[in-house]
Structure formats: structure tokens, C-alpha cells
Amino acid sequence: VRRKPGQLVPLETAICVCAANLRRNGTLEFHGYEIAKRLGNENNRRLLTAYGTLYRALGRLEAMGLLQSRWEDPQIPARENRPGRRMYTLTAAGKTAAQEARKAAREPMPKRAARRPVPA
Amino acid sequence: MSSPLMRLAVSCVRGWTRLYTWRMPPASRQTRRAEIESDVWESQSDAAGDHVLGSALHILLRLLIGIPDDLGWRAEQAAKAGTLTQRSIALSARVAGAALFVCALWVIDADAGRRRPATAAAGPAAVVDQEIEEIMAMRAGNVALPAGRRLPLLTAGIVATVGGSMLPQLAAQLPPIPGNGPAFEVLSIKPTPTGLAGPTQNQIQPGGRFTATDTPVRLIIGQQQAAILIDDFESGTLANWSINRNGAGGWFVYANGHTPPEPSRSDPNVPFSVPDPPQGKFAAVTDMNGPGTRILYREVRLNGRYMLHVTVFYVNAGEFGSPETLAYDINETNQQFRIDLVGTSAPVDSLAQGDVLANVFHTSPGDPDRREPADVTFDLSRWQGQTVRLRLASVDNRGPLRVGVDSIRLEPIAR
């Protein structure tokens, strides 16, 4: 999808909205796989967002200041015997972006002009 | 992850991630690899109990669909770093072409699978029944059977296309070495026993490179070694390290000398104030809100003669004391930071003579309260060919002793 200056591509918008939903449910931080899974569930898709697409989008959102990230305390993954997670948080700017996206989704689409009947 | 199919899928993801992050700055490379590794682990863990074939295909599909974005990301990073060259653009184009070819294979195969029932409908009744069963199975969500038939074709396609198109390009990026033998660096040239200079001595100069063939001169040669970065913590994690701790606090990665990495575990009475990471964005540091022992360690294989380099700093709020123990809960002062080379089978907190191979660095009573980042070096050539454990241990029971390390590396020692 070609990016227009100052605008988010649909995946980035979806990530912001999904992160805002998680936040409302009390999950302040999320990791890459978690958001991919949520996005899949919300869109009723079994195939999750591809690795490259997802992490590139997360990186862009972080660069735009809509997300913040940190690596979790290494003792947690060491205790749980798994790789460390990079935890993302939605920033205030990210919340605003999510609200705007929700608002835009609620607004009715502009009506198309009715087609004129072609005279026989 | 016991299934070979799942192992293959995970290996493809790891291999591809290594490939497209190859020769990137360590920070970006390690971050991306760690992130993908975490995602793959999570998806495997999440898929435990699901159909193995379906899960493996899912991982492969996520890999394949993301390839254009991986390449785009790599190009973005290269553009940022100013290293986007014509050769890397050509390489990216080759990889993109390979990815497109694999996708085309997938589409053709999927399309062939879709047409099969219609063709079979004209055949005998038994074939129609079988096709109906397959369609019913697909509608019930069980798509494993048709996908399983496609797997060999896809795997062959991926291996042949990606491997065939990329390996020559990757090989072309290595420094050119004439001939096929191992490469050596010429360190010095001795005259032949007769004292006469042979003709080849005029052609090979110290500092030059040549490939071992039937060279008719006596040379003192050393196999070329590169510096090895053990860790500069630019991944933002302590991945590949093990931590052993007792009491309060621990080892952390930090980015700002005045922001504790974990405020809830930092002593508010003696605020966290250490030098900023001396190299790059991150370094490793200890922080605490009480007495404790914090040990960071990992094993290091020494395949040659190396000099260990570590950037070391600390800020101490108590008085140094160095008893021969790493236990913090003793009556006497134990306030020390030490870096040791330890045997791999030794207990991790042992200071016994047989266990500690060598001490690289240690604080002593009377040392200044603050050490700014400075390089500590230690000759490891005695342990050439061995695996040793590098242990960084900090103990405090008289106030916070915050110690930090960065840029831990092995520099080859010339003979």
C-alpha cells in the first residue's frame, strides 16, 4: 500500500486500534506475536500478519512516536525458559490515532451519485 | 518442536532472518533476530497440540509473505546508515525475484489443486466420492491433506530458488581471495637455509595475503583471525548470558546513566547515577535496592590466541571489601566487583583456586568510589583451543555498588 505523507497505512491503523482495545481490557503492554494474534482474531483470519510486514509496521509506528518499546527484564524469560520479548506500549499519540481511526470508521461513506438511466 | 517439519519451518525462518540481517549494524541485526525468535517461539508454543503440518505451513507462509517487507526494511536501514550500494540493490532485486518465483509456484500449485475436483467429476464414481470427502474435509476446516501434497513442491522451490539465486551473490560480497586453498596472512619472511633469497620472497610481502599452494619459500604464517564481539549489549537484552543472583537487584541493560533500568528495583536513597553507555546505545549494569550477589556469565570458545577487552566502570556508595567469597550475607564487608575466567564445570559462584582460571579485574579496599569507563585487557592465549566461562560478579552489603560493562570483545594476538 502506497503511503501518503502523514497518514497511516491500514495495517498501522489496525495495530493502533488493536493496541487501544487491549489497553481498554487492561493489557498495557503487548509483544509482536500477541498483536498479530489479536489482529487475526479481530479480522477473523487464521493466517497471521507476516513476520516482515508486522515488525516493519511496528518499527514504523515506534519511529512515528505512536508506540514505545522495551525489552523485558531478562530474568523473566530466563525463568520461563523462552526468548525475551520486546514489549510495546501505545503512546498518547497512538491513542489519538486509534480514536481517529475509530471515528473515521463510524462515519458513513459518502454517497455515490445515482447512475442515470441510459435512454434506450 | 519435535516434528521435523516444524523444525524445517523454524530453520527456514531463522535462516532467512540471518540472511537479510547479514552485515547490518549489530544493534538492528540483533534486535530483529531476537524479535523474530521470540515470535517463532510464541507461535510454536501457541500451536502446541494443533496439527503440525498446518502450524509449519503457517510459519512458512508468514515468512514468505513477509519477504518483500523484510527486504524493504533492510533497504530502509541501509539508506539510514548510508550503506545502500548498487550491489546491495542488485542483491535485493535477486532476492525479490526469487521470492516472486516461489509465490508463483505456490499460486500455480494452489490453482492446480482447486481444479482437480471439477476434472475428477467426469471420472468414475469412486473418484468423485473421494473428491467429495476431500471437499467436505476442507469445508470442515481440515485443510492439512491438500497442503501436505503441496509441501514437497514448495520446499524444493524455496531451496532451489533462494539458494540458487542468492549464494553466488553472497559469495561475491566476500573479499576476493585468489585460488581455492586456505587464506593466510604473511607475518614475516625468513631466508632459506642457504641464506639466499628465493624469487617468491620478492612477491610476497609481510602484511600481504596469499593462498596456500606449493609455495617454495619458508614462511612464518599465522592463520587469519578476526576480532570477535562477545557482546556490546546493543540488542537491548542480555540474550546469550546467564544470570545468577542472590538477594536484591540484578544485571540489566540500560540506556541512560540517570534512569534506572527498573525503578522499582533501584535504591531511591542512593539514586541511580552511572556513566552513560560508553559505546553505542546500551550497556550492562547492576542495580539494586538492597544487599545481594549478582553474577553475569557465559561460556566463550577460544579458537585462537586472543586478548580480552572489556570496558569497565562502577559507582560505589559503600567501602570496598574483598573477602574470598561471593556471598553477601556474611558479617564482614563484602563490597566487590570482579571479572574472572572460570572453568566451565566449576560452580558459578566459586572462588576456589582450582575453579578460577584467572582474575581479569577486581576492586580492592581503598579503591576510588567511582571509575569512569576504561578498557581492561587480558591475554587469553593460554586457553587457546578451550572453552572457558567469563564471569562478571558484583557483591554488596554496605550500600549500592553499581557496576557496568560494555563492548566485550576478543582481539586476535599476532604471533
HADDOCK unambig.tbl for C-alpha pairs under 7 A between the chains (distance, minus, plus):
assign (segid A and resid 32 and name CA) (segid B and resid 39 and name CA) 6.53 0.50 0.50
assign (segid A and resid 33 and name CA) (segid B and resid 39 and name CA) 5.19 0.50 0.50
assign (segid A and resid 33 and name CA) (segid B and resid 42 and name CA) 6.64 0.50 0.50
assign (segid A and resid 47 and name CA) (segid B and resid 58 and name CA) 6.69 0.50 0.50
assign (segid A and resid 48 and name CA) (segid B and resid 62 and name CA) 6.95 0.50 0.50
assign (segid A and resid 49 and name CA) (segid B and resid 62 and name CA) 6.64 0.50 0.50
assign (segid A and resid 50 and name CA) (segid B and resid 62 and name CA) 3.99 0.50 0.50
assign (segid A and resid 50 and name CA) (segid B and resid 63 and name CA) 6.04 0.50 0.50
assign (segid A and resid 50 and name CA) (segid B and resid 65 and name CA) 5.74 0.50 0.50
assign (segid A and resid 50 and name CA) (segid B and resid 66 and name CA) 4.74 0.50 0.50
assign (segid A and resid 51 and name CA) (segid B and resid 62 and name CA) 5.82 0.50 0.50
assign (segid A and resid 51 and name CA) (segid B and resid 63 and name CA) 6.01 0.50 0.50
assign (segid A and resid 51 and name CA) (segid B and resid 66 and name CA) 5.55 0.50 0.50
assign (segid A and resid 52 and name CA) (segid B and resid 66 and name CA) 4.20 0.50 0.50
assign (segid A and resid 52 and name CA) (segid B and resid 67 and name CA) 6.17 0.50 0.50
assign (segid A and resid 52 and name CA) (segid B and resid 69 and name CA) 5.08 0.50 0.50
assign (segid A and resid 52 and name CA) (segid B and resid 70 and name CA) 4.71 0.50 0.50
assign (segid A and resid 53 and name CA) (segid B and resid 66 and name CA) 5.19 0.50 0.50
assign (segid A and resid 53 and name CA) (segid B and resid 69 and name CA) 5.30 0.50 0.50
assign (segid A and resid 56 and name CA) (segid B and resid 69 and name CA) 6.84 0.50 0.50
assign (segid A and resid 56 and name CA) (segid B and resid 73 and name CA) 6.30 0.50 0.50
assign (segid A and resid 71 and name CA) (segid B and resid 236 and name CA) 6.49 0.50 0.50
assign (segid A and resid 71 and name CA) (segid B and resid 237 and name CA) 6.40 0.50 0.50
assign (segid A and resid 74 and name CA) (segid B and resid 237 and name CA) 6.67 0.50 0.50
assign (segid A and resid 74 and name CA) (segid B and resid 238 and name CA) 6.11 0.50 0.50
assign (segid A and resid 83 and name CA) (segid B and resid 37 and name CA) 6.84 0.50 0.50
assign (segid A and resid 83 and name CA) (segid B and resid 38 and name CA) 5.22 0.50 0.50
assign (segid A and resid 84 and name CA) (segid B and resid 38 and name CA) 6.35 0.50 0.50
assign (segid A and resid 85 and name CA) (segid B and resid 35 and name CA) 6.85 0.50 0.50
assign (segid A and resid 85 and name CA) (segid B and resid 38 and name CA) 5.97 0.50 0.50
assign (segid A and resid 86 and name CA) (segid B and resid 35 and name CA) 6.55 0.50 0.50
